[in-house]
Amino acid sequence: MNSSRSNVNKMGNKAGYLMSLPYVLYFFLFIGFPLVFSFILIFHRWNIVTPMQWIGLRNFYRLFHDVQFFISIRNTLVFLVIHIPLQIIIALILALLLNQRIRLKGFFRALYFLPVVVSGVVITILWQQLYAYETGLLNLLMTKLGITKIPWLINTNWAMPSIAIMATWKNVGLYIVLFLVGLQGIPRYLYEAAEIDGAKPIQQFFHITLPALNSTMVLVVILSTIGGFSLFIEPFVMTGGGPINSTLSAMLYIYNQAFYFGHMGYAATLGFFFAFIILMVVLIQKKFVERKD
Amino acid sequence: MIHNKAIITFLLLVGAFLVSCDKVRTAQTAGEQNAARLTYWCASNQDEINLAQELVDKWNRERPEIQVTLQPIPASQSSEEALLAAIAGKTTPDICSNMWPGAMDDFTSSGGLVRLDQFPDFMEYLQKRMPAELLESFRAPDRHYYQIPWKTNPIMVMYNKKMYREAGITQPIRTYSEYLSAAAKITRDVNGDARIDQWMGYRDIRPIWWQRLFDYYTFYIAASGGATLFDSTDIAFENAASVEVFRFFSAIYKNGYYPLTTFQGDAFLAGQVATQFTGPWNITHVENFKAPGFEYGIAPIPVPDDYTGLVYTYGDHKNISIFSTTKFPSAAWQFAKYLISAQADLRLLEICSQIPLRKNLTTDPLYREYFRDNPLMMQFAEQAPYTRGVDGSSVLKEIFDAISQEYEACAVYNKRIPEEAVANAAKRARVIVAWSHR
């Protein structure tokens, strides 16, 4: 009896190993190996075609003297400061509306989710044309309404907020879905009890809805922070990092170093340093947003 | 059971058929068993693919001992990226005809290219084909040749004749003052909706390094009488010519003569801009897509008002190289000579509207008829001897990036004066060079 059970266990183990093999292979090939290789690159100069050259910690020396890299980090943080609150507020408002008993609920959910599944490059080119200073639709409408044109993408103060607005429009559908899931998980009796106690809708929102959405909020904040840190397509296509480096994101800068200039070692150093910053920011956010109770 | 037997019989039949096909094919190609087999990568635009296909087909018919397979350069952001990836992956072709001289340093330092002057007739063949001074400019720092100078696309001004006429401009524009004065007349609201809808020109203002090849660098070569960014190994663009170019473009953007919009589509053909800086390849495009009655002309790049002498421009050269992974370097050299033969050069003109790097091009009887029928191409051909390429430097892209940053700050957004912007770009370029030597 014991022997047959042991055989079954062994067979089960084999099947388990076999089934996890594809992911294990994928992990080592596309995550583990690149990660280890990138770490080795940190101490080298390499442009893909010539042999690697050991340069010790010189890439770090360069990093700490690289003004443009720190500008790109500052720009990324500026983007996050605009994008995350904007995204959370809009997504939450729309989720609250879509959580009501309204007509065409499914249609509106699909409508808001549509930009999430459309190619980022397509959306970026579309918005680039909408934002165009002289010929764009937005400025055309503003001129017709007698409002002064806005230099959306050609002014250092406007360019990053413009990109943040576009990114919010593209991604908000995803966060609406997450908030909807959270909202539908809040027990109805809490609202009924609050109503009996005389709580107004605004009080219900702040004392029931928002605390109950805490775990969703943590998820949304972390996901949108990580997504925001990987800001790349929008400045790459729309502005090339301009005007005057105001939309140069850290990812775009790392990409330029690696694939325009062939500084693979330096790009790897920047990548690791940037990953460390992301980790720190996410840990701090988690500490502040997450409630223990 | 019957079902299984039917499947097995079917598979056996298919197998037998495939084996017999292979035998037929083997018999057919027995004569080509000893043929050298070359893979040839050409540029991926349709005109060059058409040219390459025609040349390869003819070659394969006439030279059974060297058989060539054509493949356009794999899709990538640039040919250089695809070639670098191929070198890294050891999947390079035997021969490629889209080599940008600015990327040669990467290719040669990796040992990826065959030294061409090892072939006994290389110098003689090339010296017959092109001016010695121009040939010399393609020599690598180690004094050897790794590229066969093939073609050039001199950047010149293409202008809309109707828009010029309407603005009262009767003579081709030669100087910065003339250009700015014409721009003041041409840039205007045409349909009366209180919005400017016609400009003197358009350039992509994004700080992308290679965009500067077609504005700052082209104008710098013209203003400096043919100088490039380096003088031997030193940075040499911190001079009055650079400052003049920055000041010129600064005046253009300050006065709104170029829009700050990023256009999708061809603003020149759409009649939104009067001028563009372009090479002869664009003639085919304009001819194919122009509206009926669309008239255009070609003129040299404008120069500072006090400039005297010949007007040089950026040549945008593309050359041919043989990769060191080839098993048949001599056969590849034979094929390369065929690609730059007089007859192949004629087809390059006819199919691609690009200028072969050939001396006496405009007087050679072989090309006389072509240039008689294509007078605009004649202007590009006459400009061709007065072109400059780019310096062969591994940090060239970064230096152009440094220039691009300052160009944007000074010319496009008027945040810096030209002298300061040029000095900043040169300072940054020196740091880049110093870093690369550490």
HADDOCK unambig.tbl for C-alpha pairs under 7 A between the chains (distance, minus, plus):
assign (segid A and resid 48 and name CA) (segid B and resid 88 and name CA) 6.16 0.50 0.50
assign (segid A and resid 49 and name CA) (segid B and resid 84 and name CA) 6.52 0.50 0.50
assign (segid A and resid 49 and name CA) (segid B and resid 87 and name CA) 6.37 0.50 0.50
assign (segid A and resid 49 and name CA) (segid B and resid 88 and name CA) 5.26 0.50 0.50
assign (segid A and resid 49 and name CA) (segid B and resid 110 and name CA) 5.52 0.50 0.50
assign (segid A and resid 50 and name CA) (segid B and resid 109 and name CA) 6.65 0.50 0.50
assign (segid A and resid 50 and name CA) (segid B and resid 110 and name CA) 4.63 0.50 0.50
assign (segid A and resid 132 and name CA) (segid B and resid 261 and name CA) 5.11 0.50 0.50
assign (segid A and resid 132 and name CA) (segid B and resid 262 and name CA) 6.82 0.50 0.50
assign (segid A and resid 133 and name CA) (segid B and resid 260 and name CA) 6.67 0.50 0.50
assign (segid A and resid 133 and name CA) (segid B and resid 261 and name CA) 5.75 0.50 0.50
assign (segid A and resid 134 and name CA) (segid B and resid 259 and name CA) 6.83 0.50 0.50
assign (segid A and resid 134 and name CA) (segid B and resid 261 and name CA) 6.19 0.50 0.50
assign (segid A and resid 239 and name CA) (segid B and resid 206 and name CA) 5.55 0.50 0.50
assign (segid A and resid 240 and name CA) (segid B and resid 206 and name CA) 5.20 0.50 0.50
assign (segid A and resid 240 and name CA) (segid B and resid 207 and name CA) 5.82 0.50 0.50
assign (segid A and resid 240 and name CA) (segid B and resid 208 and name CA) 6.33 0.50 0.50
assign (segid A and resid 242 and name CA) (segid B and resid 206 and name CA) 6.20 0.50 0.50
assign (segid A and resid 242 and name CA) (segid B and resid 207 and name CA) 6.25 0.50 0.50
assign (segid A and resid 244 and name CA) (segid B and resid 405 and name CA) 6.90 0.50 0.50
assign (segid A and resid 244 and name CA) (segid B and resid 408 and name CA) 6.70 0.50 0.50
assign (segid A and resid 244 and name CA) (segid B and resid 409 and name CA) 5.89 0.50 0.50
assign (segid A and resid 261 and name CA) (segid B and resid 397 and name CA) 6.39 0.50 0.50
assign (segid A and resid 261 and name CA) (segid B and resid 398 and name CA) 6.27 0.50 0.50
